Amino acid sequence: VELQHFQARKRLLEYDDVMNQQREVIYSLRSFALEGGEEPKGEALRMVERALRARVEAALAEYEMAEDWDIPLIQQDLLMHYLLAVPEFDTPDLRPTNVADAVQAAVEAGRKAFAAKYESLEQFKDDHGGYADRLLSLVMLNVLDEKWKDHLYDLDQLRNSIHYRSWGQVDPLVEYKQEAYKMFVDLMNDIYNTFAEGFLKVQLVFEPP
């Protein structure tokens, strides 16, 4: 009986360890957002770059030849989600001819857009300094908290149903780790995209008291 209880507790800890590893990643990002300074700014820029890279790669993956690319659709997609215009896409002579160059053009435009947004927000100041870092942290925290709560719920649902996999002669713990990892990858991509969209679109509005 003691051995059975010990094995049950050990199994429970192994399940919890999966969530704990993911929690450490999310909470390290939250720490960046709370601390302020150059670290969250650098991490925010990396989020924007990853979001743009993933979106452009996904948009071009269905085409075999560069001549088949629907450039107007890609431009509309980037403008709608990030208010982003890529100069190379607007000029036929400068248009990329492969996916890597197209991604690089979008990422470079994203870097410039991020810097322009940051500088525009930093122009407004009060007794505590500029607004850029505060808005960046606010957007990042809101995205992380919202997405993490949804992810925790999804992990609970997965954990409650994963034991049925044992009927197929597979280890539920191994299946849980694999599924949880896939869900975490999707979570991070969702965080990158939502943050990039939120920060590049954020507007600072002053209202009378």
MODELLER restraints for C-alpha pairs under 7 A, 6 or more apart:
rsr = mdl.restraints
at = mdl.atoms
rsr.add(forms.Gaussian(group=physical.xy_distance, feature=features.Distance(at['CA:18:A'], at['CA:177:A']), mean=6.70, stdev=0.5))
rsr.add(forms.Gaussian(group=physical.xy_distance, feature=features.Distance(at['CA:30:A'], at['CA:141:A']), mean=6.30, stdev=0.5))
rsr.add(forms.Gaussian(group=physical.xy_distance, feature=features.Distance(at['CA:32:A'], at['CA:39:A']), mean=6.29, stdev=0.5))
rsr.add(forms.Gaussian(group=physical.xy_distance, feature=features.Distance(at['CA:32:A'], at['CA:40:A']), mean=4.98, stdev=0.5))
rsr.add(forms.Gaussian(group=physical.xy_distance, feature=features.Distance(at['CA:33:A'], at['CA:40:A']), mean=5.43, stdev=0.5))
rsr.add(forms.Gaussian(group=physical.xy_distance, feature=features.Distance(at['CA:33:A'], at['CA:137:A']), mean=4.71, stdev=0.5))
rsr.add(forms.Gaussian(group=physical.xy_distance, feature=features.Distance(at['CA:33:A'], at['CA:140:A']), mean=6.52, stdev=0.5))
rsr.add(forms.Gaussian(group=physical.xy_distance, feature=features.Distance(at['CA:33:A'], at['CA:141:A']), mean=6.54, stdev=0.5))
rsr.add(forms.Gaussian(group=physical.xy_distance, feature=features.Distance(at['CA:34:A'], at['CA:137:A']), mean=6.57, stdev=0.5))
rsr.add(forms.Gaussian(group=physical.xy_distance, feature=features.Distance(at['CA:36:A'], at['CA:133:A']), mean=6.43, stdev=0.5))
rsr.add(forms.Gaussian(group=physical.xy_distance, feature=features.Distance(at['CA:47:A'], at['CA:192:A']), mean=4.74, stdev=0.5))
rsr.add(forms.Gaussian(group=physical.xy_distance, feature=features.Distance(at['CA:47:A'], at['CA:196:A']), mean=6.59, stdev=0.5))
rsr.add(forms.Gaussian(group=physical.xy_distance, feature=features.Distance(at['CA:48:A'], at['CA:110:A']), mean=6.85, stdev=0.5))
rsr.add(forms.Gaussian(group=physical.xy_distance, feature=features.Distance(at['CA:48:A'], at['CA:192:A']), mean=6.40, stdev=0.5))
rsr.add(forms.Gaussian(group=physical.xy_distance, feature=features.Distance(at['CA:48:A'], at['CA:196:A']), mean=4.81, stdev=0.5))
rsr.add(forms.Gaussian(group=physical.xy_distance, feature=features.Distance(at['CA:49:A'], at['CA:107:A']), mean=5.41, stdev=0.5))
rsr.add(forms.Gaussian(group=physical.xy_distance, feature=features.Distance(at['CA:49:A'], at['CA:110:A']), mean=6.67, stdev=0.5))
rsr.add(forms.Gaussian(group=physical.xy_distance, feature=features.Distance(at['CA:50:A'], at['CA:192:A']), mean=6.62, stdev=0.5))
rsr.add(forms.Gaussian(group=physical.xy_distance, feature=features.Distance(at['CA:51:A'], at['CA:189:A']), mean=7.00, stdev=0.5))
rsr.add(forms.Gaussian(group=physical.xy_distance, feature=features.Distance(at['CA:51:A'], at['CA:192:A']), mean=5.30, stdev=0.5))
rsr.add(forms.Gaussian(group=physical.xy_distance, feature=features.Distance(at['CA:51:A'], at['CA:193:A']), mean=4.75, stdev=0.5))
rsr.add(forms.Gaussian(group=physical.xy_distance, feature=features.Distance(at['CA:51:A'], at['CA:196:A']), mean=6.74, stdev=0.5))
rsr.add(forms.Gaussian(group=physical.xy_distance, feature=features.Distance(at['CA:52:A'], at['CA:106:A']), mean=6.55, stdev=0.5))
rsr.add(forms.Gaussian(group=physical.xy_distance, feature=features.Distance(at['CA:52:A'], at['CA:107:A']), mean=6.07, stdev=0.5))
rsr.add(forms.Gaussian(group=physical.xy_distance, feature=features.Distance(at['CA:53:A'], at['CA:103:A']), mean=5.59, stdev=0.5))
rsr.add(forms.Gaussian(group=physical.xy_distance, feature=features.Distance(at['CA:53:A'], at['CA:107:A']), mean=6.50, stdev=0.5))
rsr.add(forms.Gaussian(group=physical.xy_distance, feature=features.Distance(at['CA:56:A'], at['CA:103:A']), mean=5.99, stdev=0.5))
rsr.add(forms.Gaussian(group=physical.xy_distance, feature=features.Distance(at['CA:57:A'], at['CA:99:A']), mean=6.88, stdev=0.5))
rsr.add(forms.Gaussian(group=physical.xy_distance, feature=features.Distance(at['CA:57:A'], at['CA:103:A']), mean=6.78, stdev=0.5))
rsr.add(forms.Gaussian(group=physical.xy_distance, feature=features.Distance(at['CA:59:A'], at['CA:74:A']), mean=6.94, stdev=0.5))
rsr.add(forms.Gaussian(group=physical.xy_distance, feature=features.Distance(at['CA:60:A'], at['CA:69:A']), mean=6.76, stdev=0.5))
rsr.add(forms.Gaussian(group=physical.xy_distance, feature=features.Distance(at['CA:60:A'], at['CA:99:A']), mean=6.90, stdev=0.5))
rsr.add(forms.Gaussian(group=physical.xy_distance, feature=features.Distance(at['CA:63:A'], at['CA:69:A']), mean=6.46, stdev=0.5))
rsr.add(forms.Gaussian(group=physical.xy_distance, feature=features.Distance(at['CA:66:A'], at['CA:97:A']), mean=5.62, stdev=0.5))
rsr.add(forms.Gaussian(group=physical.xy_distance, feature=features.Distance(at['CA:66:A'], at['CA:98:A']), mean=6.24, stdev=0.5))
rsr.add(forms.Gaussian(group=physical.xy_distance, feature=features.Distance(at['CA:71:A'], at['CA:89:A']), mean=6.75, stdev=0.5))
rsr.add(forms.Gaussian(group=physical.xy_distance, feature=features.Distance(at['CA:75:A'], at['CA:85:A']), mean=6.76, stdev=0.5))
rsr.add(forms.Gaussian(group=physical.xy_distance, feature=features.Distance(at['CA:78:A'], at['CA:84:A']), mean=5.48, stdev=0.5))
rsr.add(forms.Gaussian(group=physical.xy_distance, feature=features.Distance(at['CA:78:A'], at['CA:85:A']), mean=6.99, stdev=0.5))
rsr.add(forms.Gaussian(group=physical.xy_distance, feature=features.Distance(at['CA:79:A'], at['CA:85:A']), mean=6.14, stdev=0.5))
rsr.add(forms.Gaussian(group=physical.xy_distance, feature=features.Distance(at['CA:81:A'], at['CA:197:A']), mean=5.77, stdev=0.5))
rsr.add(forms.Gaussian(group=physical.xy_distance, feature=features.Distance(at['CA:82:A'], at['CA:196:A']), mean=6.97, stdev=0.5))
rsr.add(forms.Gaussian(group=physical.xy_distance, feature=features.Distance(at['CA:82:A'], at['CA:197:A']), mean=5.03, stdev=0.5))
rsr.add(forms.Gaussian(group=physical.xy_distance, feature=features.Distance(at['CA:82:A'], at['CA:200:A']), mean=5.83, stdev=0.5))
rsr.add(forms.Gaussian(group=physical.xy_distance, feature=features.Distance(at['CA:82:A'], at['CA:201:A']), mean=6.50, stdev=0.5))
rsr.add(forms.Gaussian(group=physical.xy_distance, feature=features.Distance(at['CA:83:A'], at['CA:201:A']), mean=6.80, stdev=0.5))
rsr.add(forms.Gaussian(group=physical.xy_distance, feature=features.Distance(at['CA:86:A'], at['CA:105:A']), mean=6.80, stdev=0.5))
rsr.add(forms.Gaussian(group=physical.xy_distance, feature=features.Distance(at['CA:86:A'], at['CA:106:A']), mean=5.90, stdev=0.5))
rsr.add(forms.Gaussian(group=physical.xy_distance, feature=features.Distance(at['CA:86:A'], at['CA:109:A']), mean=5.66, stdev=0.5))
rsr.add(forms.Gaussian(group=physical.xy_distance, feature=features.Distance(at['CA:88:A'], at['CA:94:A']), mean=5.17, stdev=0.5))
rsr.add(forms.Gaussian(group=physical.xy_distance, feature=features.Distance(at['CA:88:A'], at['CA:95:A']), mean=5.10, stdev=0.5))
rsr.add(forms.Gaussian(group=physical.xy_distance, feature=features.Distance(at['CA:88:A'], at['CA:105:A']), mean=6.69, stdev=0.5))
rsr.add(forms.Gaussian(group=physical.xy_distance, feature=features.Distance(at['CA:89:A'], at['CA:95:A']), mean=5.29, stdev=0.5))
rsr.add(forms.Gaussian(group=physical.xy_distance, feature=features.Distance(at['CA:96:A'], at['CA:102:A']), mean=5.23, stdev=0.5))
rsr.add(forms.Gaussian(group=physical.xy_distance, feature=features.Distance(at['CA:114:A'], at['CA:200:A']), mean=6.67, stdev=0.5))
rsr.add(forms.Gaussian(group=physical.xy_distance, feature=features.Distance(at['CA:117:A'], at['CA:200:A']), mean=6.62, stdev=0.5))
rsr.add(forms.Gaussian(group=physical.xy_distance, feature=features.Distance(at['CA:118:A'], at['CA:132:A']), mean=5.53, stdev=0.5))
rsr.add(forms.Gaussian(group=physical.xy_distance, feature=features.Distance(at['CA:121:A'], at['CA:131:A']), mean=5.62, stdev=0.5))
rsr.add(forms.Gaussian(group=physical.xy_distance, feature=features.Distance(at['CA:121:A'], at['CA:132:A']), mean=4.78, stdev=0.5))
rsr.add(forms.Gaussian(group=physical.xy_distance, feature=features.Distance(at['CA:122:A'], at['CA:130:A']), mean=4.60, stdev=0.5))
rsr.add(forms.Gaussian(group=physical.xy_distance, feature=features.Distance(at['CA:122:A'], at['CA:131:A']), mean=5.41, stdev=0.5))
rsr.add(forms.Gaussian(group=physical.xy_distance, feature=features.Distance(at['CA:122:A'], at['CA:132:A']), mean=4.86, stdev=0.5))
rsr.add(forms.Gaussian(group=physical.xy_distance, feature=features.Distance(at['CA:123:A'], at['CA:130:A']), mean=6.53, stdev=0.5))
rsr.add(forms.Gaussian(group=physical.xy_distance, feature=features.Distance(at['CA:124:A'], at['CA:130:A']), mean=5.64, stdev=0.5))
rsr.add(forms.Gaussian(group=physical.xy_distance, feature=features.Distance(at['CA:124:A'], at['CA:131:A']), mean=6.23, stdev=0.5))
rsr.add(forms.Gaussian(group=physical.xy_distance, feature=features.Distance(at['CA:125:A'], at['CA:131:A']), mean=6.28, stdev=0.5))
rsr.add(forms.Gaussian(group=physical.xy_distance, feature=features.Distance(at['CA:136:A'], at['CA:199:A']), mean=6.71, stdev=0.5))
rsr.add(forms.Gaussian(group=physical.xy_distance, feature=features.Distance(at['CA:139:A'], at['CA:195:A']), mean=6.74, stdev=0.5))
rsr.add(forms.Gaussian(group=physical.xy_distance, feature=features.Distance(at['CA:139:A'], at['CA:198:A']), mean=6.71, stdev=0.5))
rsr.add(forms.Gaussian(group=physical.xy_distance, feature=features.Distance(at['CA:139:A'], at['CA:199:A']), mean=6.47, stdev=0.5))
rsr.add(forms.Gaussian(group=physical.xy_distance, feature=features.Distance(at['CA:140:A'], at['CA:195:A']), mean=6.19, stdev=0.5))
rsr.add(forms.Gaussian(group=physical.xy_distance, feature=features.Distance(at['CA:143:A'], at['CA:191:A']), mean=6.50, stdev=0.5))
rsr.add(forms.Gaussian(group=physical.xy_distance, feature=features.Distance(at['CA:143:A'], at['CA:194:A']), mean=6.85, stdev=0.5))
rsr.add(forms.Gaussian(group=physical.xy_distance, feature=features.Distance(at['CA:143:A'], at['CA:195:A']), mean=6.28, stdev=0.5))
rsr.add(forms.Gaussian(group=physical.xy_distance, feature=features.Distance(at['CA:144:A'], at['CA:191:A']), mean=6.71, stdev=0.5))
rsr.add(forms.Gaussian(group=physical.xy_distance, feature=features.Distance(at['CA:147:A'], at['CA:191:A']), mean=6.90, stdev=0.5))
rsr.add(forms.Gaussian(group=physical.xy_distance, feature=features.Distance(at['CA:155:A'], at['CA:180:A']), mean=6.91, stdev=0.5))
rsr.add(forms.Gaussian(group=physical.xy_distance, feature=features.Distance(at['CA:159:A'], at['CA:176:A']), mean=6.97, stdev=0.5))
rsr.add(forms.Gaussian(group=physical.xy_distance, feature=features.Distance(at['CA:162:A'], at['CA:172:A']), mean=5.77, stdev=0.5))
rsr.add(forms.Gaussian(group=physical.xy_distance, feature=features.Distance(at['CA:162:A'], at['CA:176:A']), mean=6.45, stdev=0.5))
rsr.add(forms.Gaussian(group=physical.xy_distance, feature=features.Distance(at['CA:163:A'], at['CA:172:A']), mean=5.39, stdev=0.5))
rsr.add(forms.Gaussian(group=physical.xy_distance, feature=features.Distance(at['CA:165:A'], at['CA:172:A']), mean=5.74, stdev=0.5))
rsr.add(forms.Gaussian(group=physical.xy_distance, feature=features.Distance(at['CA:166:A'], at['CA:172:A']), mean=5.80, stdev=0.5))
